[in-house]
Amino acid sequence: MLWGRSAGRCEFAGCNKPLWKSSVTQERVNIAQKAHIYAFSDKGPRARVNIPVSLLNSVDNLMLVCHECHQKIDRRSDGGRYKAPLLQQMKAAHEERIQRVTGISLRRKSHILLYGANIGDHGSPLVYDEAASALFPRRYPAADTPISLSVVNSLSSDRDADYWASESKSLERAFTHAVRDRVRLGDIQHLSVFALAPQPLLVSLGVLLGDISDVDVYQRRREPATWEWATHRQRTSFVIEEPTNRAGAPALVFALSATVTPDRVTSVLGQDASVWRLTTPTPHNDLITSRDQLSELRQLMRTLLDRVKAVHGQTTPVHIFPALPISVAVELGRVRMPKADSPWRLYDQVNARGGFIDALSIPTGV
């Protein structure tokens, strides 16, 4: 019964080590130990107090642990810092979590998709365990390893001339092999997306995900540093600003994570650019903290795209200047309608090259 309640994992808080295999060779072997919360002996650590001898070996007084954690909690004769109430809390928390996870419907399993690409001189470390934690309690991982679309150990950066074409092609190849083919075969029912990459590549990922309906996109927050959604939505208002001049090249400015001043756009497209804008009174990196905000922005972006197309026509390329939270950048690509939307030109702010640069193109039909 103890093995079942603990799911064969160490119950010491923060360990969770699987106790059915060797951590070195991965061979199947039982390495579990039973640790008493209240000691069996009067001289043992945490000697029993007002607990009948008949209950000392009951499942409620035992923890399933690994050798290392067993030695740690029994190191001192009095139990040291690991008193009985603390161990009882650890045991209860672990077993409640196991009960919750194993009670989840199979329909709630989700494959974790990780996509990272260099942003300037910085890589994008993505950790599977952090992503898996963010799924609970709504979903749980369908596999113990993620689907990774990242280019490993890439030495190129967004300042390099061939960066965008190379990264875009690598992303599309990886996506076709690891995601699209498996979706067609029915191997993948749902995706949970965690991405850290330059904005045009995030939008491109969203475009690739566009024909997959069951997708959740997550947002990395800085304060606190987590992928988990906040339980309460912060109050945020979004504003769509239309241009007075509608004769120039249409520019779509998404200024949500940072301010985008007009000169940064006109320096690229010229003074007669027709600038449309989706923004908020105070743009900042941690703007998006809830699923509801992301859903609202999906609708606003779709409305804005339709409005721009109605004014400028379907065949006119739309120049997109994104300063977006990562989840919104992915969702921008997801709301694109391949056969109905105008061609897109995606720009990225590259300080080493003096401002916004023309990074990627997405033609009609894609």
C-alpha positions in Angstrom: 0.0 0.0 0.0 2.9 2.4 0.8 4.3 1.9 -2.7 1.0 2.6 -4.3 0.3 5.8 -2.3 3.8 7.1 -3.1 3.8 5.9 -6.7 7.2 4.3 -6.1 8.9 7.7 -5.6 10.8 9.1 -2.6 8.4 11.1 -0.4 11.0 13.5 1.0 10.1 17.0 -0.2 12.0 18.0 -3.3 13.4 14.6 -4.0 10.7 12.6 -5.8 13.3 10.1 -7.0 12.0 7.0 -8.8 12.7 4.0 -6.6 12.2 1.2 -9.2 15.4 1.7 -11.2 19.1 2.4 -10.9 19.8 6.1 -11.6 23.2 4.9 -13.1 22.3 2.0 -15.4 18.5 2.6 -15.6 18.1 -1.2 -14.9 15.0 -2.2 -13.0 15.8 -2.6 -9.3 13.9 -1.8 -6.1 16.0 0.8 -4.2 13.2 1.9 -1.9 13.5 2.0 1.9 10.8 2.4 4.6 11.5 5.2 7.1 9.6 5.5 10.3 8.2 8.9 11.2 7.9 8.0 14.8 10.8 5.6 15.6 10.2 1.9 16.3 12.7 2.0 19.1 12.5 4.2 22.2 16.1 5.3 21.4 15.6 5.9 17.7 15.2 9.3 16.1 11.7 10.8 16.8 11.0 8.3 19.5 7.3 7.6 19.8 5.1 9.9 21.9 1.6 8.7 22.8 1.5 6.4 19.7 0.6 2.7 20.2 3.2 0.1 19.3 0.7 -1.5 17.0 0.6 1.6 14.8 4.4 2.0 14.4 4.5 -0.1 11.3 1.2 1.2 9.9 1.3 2.9 6.5 0.5 6.2 8.1 3.7 6.1 10.1 5.9 5.1 7.2 7.5 7.0 4.4 8.9 5.5 1.2 12.3 7.1 0.7 15.6 6.6 -1.1 18.8 5.7 0.9 20.2 9.2 0.8 17.0 10.8 2.2 16.6 8.0 4.8 20.1 8.7 6.1 19.4 12.4 6.2 16.2 12.3 8.2 17.7 9.7 10.7 21.1 11.3 11.1 20.6 12.4 14.7 19.1 10.4 17.5 16.5 13.1 18.2 15.6 13.5 14.5 17.4 16.8 14.3 15.6 19.3 12.1 13.3 16.6 10.7 10.7 16.3 13.4 7.7 14.1 13.1 5.2 16.9 12.2 7.5 18.0 9.3 7.8 14.5 7.9 4.0 14.0 8.2 3.5 17.2 6.1 5.9 15.9 3.5 4.2 12.5 3.3 0.7 14.0 3.1 1.7 16.6 0.4 3.4 13.9 -1.7 0.5 11.4 -1.5 -2.1 14.1 -2.1 -0.2 15.1 -5.3 0.0 11.5 -6.5 -3.7 11.0 -5.8 -4.5 14.2 -7.8 -2.3 13.4 -10.7 -3.4 9.8 -11.1 -7.0 10.9 -10.9 -6.7 13.1 -14.0 -8.6 12.0 -17.1 -6.6 10.6 -20.0 -8.2 13.3 -22.2 -6.2 15.9 -20.2 -2.8 14.7 -21.2 -0.7 17.1 -23.2 2.6 16.9 -25.1 5.0 19.6 -24.0 6.6 21.5 -26.9 9.8 23.5 -26.3 11.1 25.9 -28.8 14.2 28.1 -28.1 16.4 30.2 -30.4 19.1 32.7 -29.6 17.9 36.3 -28.8 20.8 38.6 -29.5 23.8 37.1 -27.7 21.7 35.2 -25.3 20.5 31.6 -25.5 17.0 30.5 -24.3 17.2 27.8 -21.7 14.0 25.9 -21.5 13.5 23.4 -18.7 11.1 20.5 -19.1 10.4 20.2 -15.3 9.3 23.9 -15.2 7.0 23.4 -18.1 5.5 20.3 -16.7 4.8 22.0 -13.4 3.0 24.8 -15.2 0.5 22.3 -16.7 -1.0 21.3 -13.4 -3.8 21.0 -12.3 -5.6 21.4 -15.7 -3.4 19.0 -17.6 -0.5 16.6 -17.2 2.5 15.6 -19.4 1.7 12.9 -22.0 5.4 11.9 -22.0 8.4 12.2 -19.7 10.4 14.0 -22.4 9.4 17.1 -24.4 9.1 17.7 -28.1 12.0 20.0 -28.7 12.2 22.2 -31.8 15.3 24.1 -30.7 18.5 24.3 -32.6 21.1 22.9 -30.1 24.3 24.8 -29.6 23.7 27.3 -32.4 26.5 29.9 -32.7 24.5 32.3 -34.9 22.6 35.3 -33.7 19.9 37.7 -35.0 22.6 40.1 -36.2 23.9 37.6 -38.7 22.7 37.9 -42.3 21.7 34.2 -42.7 20.2 33.8 -39.2 16.6 34.3 -40.1 16.4 32.1 -43.2 18.4 29.4 -41.4 16.4 29.4 -38.2 13.1 29.5 -40.0 14.0 26.5 -42.2 15.2 24.6 -39.2 12.0 25.3 -37.3 9.8 24.2 -40.2 11.7 21.0 -40.7 11.7 20.1 -37.0 8.0 21.0 -36.7 7.0 18.8 -39.7 8.9 15.8 -38.3 8.2 16.1 -34.6 4.7 17.6 -34.6 2.7 17.7 -37.9 3.4 14.1 -38.9 2.5 12.9 -35.4 -0.7 14.9 -35.3 -1.8 13.4 -38.6 -1.1 9.9 -37.2 -3.2 10.7 -34.1 -0.2 10.4 -31.8 -0.6 13.9 -30.5 -3.9 15.1 -29.2 -3.0 18.3 -27.4 0.1 20.6 -27.3 1.4 22.8 -24.5 3.8 25.4 -26.0 6.7 27.0 -24.2 8.9 29.2 -26.4 11.7 31.7 -26.0 12.9 33.2 -29.3 13.1 36.4 -31.4 9.6 37.7 -32.2 9.5 36.8 -35.9 10.4 33.2 -35.1 7.7 33.1 -32.4 5.1 34.3 -35.0 6.4 31.7 -37.4 5.9 29.0 -34.8 2.3 30.2 -34.3 1.7 30.1 -38.1 2.9 26.4 -38.1 0.6 25.7 -35.2 -2.4 27.4 -36.8 -4.1 24.3 -38.2 -3.8 22.5 -34.9 -6.9 23.3 -32.7 -5.9 21.9 -29.4 -3.0 24.1 -28.3 -2.2 26.0 -25.1 0.4 28.7 -25.3 2.2 29.6 -22.1 3.8 32.9 -21.0 7.1 33.2 -19.2 6.8 35.8 -16.4 9.8 37.6 -14.9 8.4 38.5 -11.5 8.0 35.9 -10.2 10.1 33.8 -12.6 7.6 31.1 -13.7 5.5 29.7 -16.6 2.5 29.3 -14.4 -0.6 31.5 -15.0 -1.7 33.8 -12.2 -4.9 32.8 -10.4 -6.3 36.4 -10.7 -6.3 38.5 -13.8 -4.8 42.0 -13.5 -6.7 44.9 -14.9 -5.5 45.7 -18.4 -7.0 47.8 -21.2 -6.0 47.4 -24.8 -6.3 50.1 -27.5 -6.5 49.9 -31.3 -5.3 53.1 -33.0 -6.1 53.6 -36.7 -4.1 55.9 -39.0 -5.4 59.2 -40.5 -3.2 58.5 -43.6 -4.3 55.3 -45.3 -2.5 55.8 -48.6 0.9 54.6 -47.6 2.3 51.1 -46.9 0.3 49.5 -44.1 2.3 49.0 -40.9 1.0 47.0 -37.9 2.6 48.0 -34.7 2.0 45.7 -31.6 3.3 47.7 -28.7 2.5 45.6 -25.6 5.8 44.6 -24.0 7.5 47.9 -24.9 6.8 51.3 -26.4 7.4 51.6 -30.2 7.8 55.2 -31.2 6.6 56.3 -34.7 10.2 57.2 -35.9 11.3 53.6 -35.4 8.7 52.6 -38.1 9.0 55.6 -40.4 12.8 55.1 -40.5 12.1 51.8 -42.2 9.0 52.5 -44.3 9.1 56.2 -44.9 7.1 59.1 -43.6 4.0 58.2 -45.5 3.5 54.8 -43.9 0.0 54.0 -42.8 0.6 53.0 -39.2 -2.0 50.8 -37.3 -1.4 50.1 -33.7 -2.5 47.8 -30.9 -1.1 48.9 -27.6 -1.8 49.5 -23.9 -1.4 52.5 -21.6 1.7 51.0 -19.9 3.5 48.4 -22.0 5.8 46.1 -20.1 7.2 42.6 -20.2 4.9 41.1 -17.5 1.7 42.5 -19.1 0.2 39.0 -19.7 -0.4 37.0 -16.6 -3.7 35.2 -17.3 -5.3 33.0 -20.0 -8.2 35.4 -20.2 -5.9 38.3 -21.3 -4.4 36.0 -24.0 -7.8 35.0 -25.2 -8.9 38.7 -25.4 -5.8 39.6 -27.4 -6.4 36.8 -29.9 -9.8 38.3 -30.7 -8.4 41.9 -30.9 -5.6 40.8 -33.2 -8.0 39.0 -35.5 -10.3 42.1 -35.5 -7.3 44.4 -36.4 -6.1 42.1 -39.2 -9.5 42.1 -40.8 -9.8 45.9 -40.5 -6.4 46.4 -42.1 -7.3 44.0 -45.0 -10.6 45.8 -45.5 -8.8 49.1 -45.9 -5.6 48.1 -47.8 -6.8 45.0 -49.7 -5.8 41.4 -49.5 -2.8 41.5 -51.8 -1.0 44.4 -50.1 1.8 43.3 -47.9 1.4 44.2 -44.2 4.6 45.2 -42.4 4.4 43.9 -38.8 6.5 45.5 -36.0 6.1 43.4 -32.9 7.0 44.3 -29.3 4.9 41.5 -27.8 4.9 39.1 -24.8 6.1 35.8 -26.1 2.7 34.1 -25.8 1.0 36.8 -27.8 3.6 36.6 -30.5 2.9 32.9 -30.9 -0.9 33.6 -30.9 -0.5 36.3 -33.6 0.8 33.6 -35.9 -2.0 31.2 -34.8 -4.8 33.6 -35.7 -3.5 34.1 -39.2 -5.8 32.7 -41.9 -3.5 31.4 -44.6 -5.8 31.7 -47.6 -7.5 34.9 -46.5 -4.9 37.2 -45.0 -2.5 39.5 -46.7 1.2 38.7 -47.1 3.2 39.6 -43.9 6.6 41.1 -43.6 7.9 40.5 -40.0 10.4 42.9 -38.5 12.6 42.5 -35.4 14.5 45.0 -33.2 18.2 44.3 -33.6 20.2 46.8 -31.6 23.5 45.7 -33.3 22.0 46.7 -36.6 20.5 50.0 -35.5 16.8 49.3 -35.1 14.1 47.3 -36.8 15.2 45.0 -39.6 13.2 43.1 -42.2 13.5 39.5 -40.9 11.0 37.1 -42.4 8.2 37.1 -45.0 5.0 35.0 -44.8 3.1 34.9 -48.2 -0.6 34.4 -48.7 -1.4 30.7 -48.5 1.0 30.1 -45.6 
